[in-house]
Amino acid sequence: MNTIELKSDLHKIIDNINDPEVLSTLKSFFSQVINKETDWWEMMPESEKKIIGQGIEQLNNKEGITHSEVREKVNLLLNKNE
């Protein structure tokens, strides 16, 4: 996808948002990203940071599954649905 297509998609998404709070949040996010004022991690809600931390802890404890295992499971599910 090229820059023009990305911009067009973003415009369409924003044009369909009517909630002033969501628009304000997006404006703040874009301003911070463009001006590089804040690391994206600092903008993330604590609840999401906690979930990511739990995932990292699980991986460190060898409780996760590999990307190839996930792809294999997804392929099995998709093939069953055809």
N, C-alpha and C positions, 0 to 999 in steps of 0.2 A: 504494500500500500504506500503510495507516495504522499508527499506533504499536502498537496491540494486535497486529496481524498481524505486524509486524516482531519484536516481543518473542516472540511465539509461535514464529516461525521460528527465532529465535536459541536459544530453549529446546530445541527439537527437535534442532537441530544439536549443542548442547552435551551433551544427554542421550545422544546416540549416540557420544560420544567416551569411550573407555576408557583412553586413554594418559595417565598422570599428567603426563608431560612436556609434552604438548600442552595439557592443562588448565591447567597452571602458567603456560605461555606466554600463553595466552588471558587468564588472570586478571591477569597483569602488564600485558598490553596494555590491557585494559579499565580497570584502575586508573590507568594513565598517561594515557589519553585523557580519562577523567572528571576527573582532577585537573589535567589540562593540564600535567603535569610535564615532558614531553618532546615535542619536535616529532616527528611520525611519521617524518620522514626519518632522524632519529637512530636509530630502532628498526629501520630497514631493513637487511638484510644487505648487506655490502660487494659481494657478487656482483651483487645486484640494482641497487645504485647504479651499478656499472660498466656494466651493460647500458643503464640509462637514460642515462648519460653518452654512451655510444656512439651511442644513438639521437639525442640532441640534436646531437652532432657531425655525424652524417649529415644531419640536417635543415639544419644551418647550411651544409653543403657542397652543398645542393640535391640530395641523393641520395635523399630520401624521396619518397613519393607522397601526393597529397592524399586527404582523407577521401572526396571524391566519387569518386575513382578506385577506392578500396577498395570502396566501396558498389557501384560498377558491376561490379567483378570478382566480388564476392559474389553479386550478383543473377544474373550469367551462370552461375555455378556452381550456384546454387539452381535456376535454370530448367532447366538440363541434367539435374538429378537428378529432375525430376518426371515 
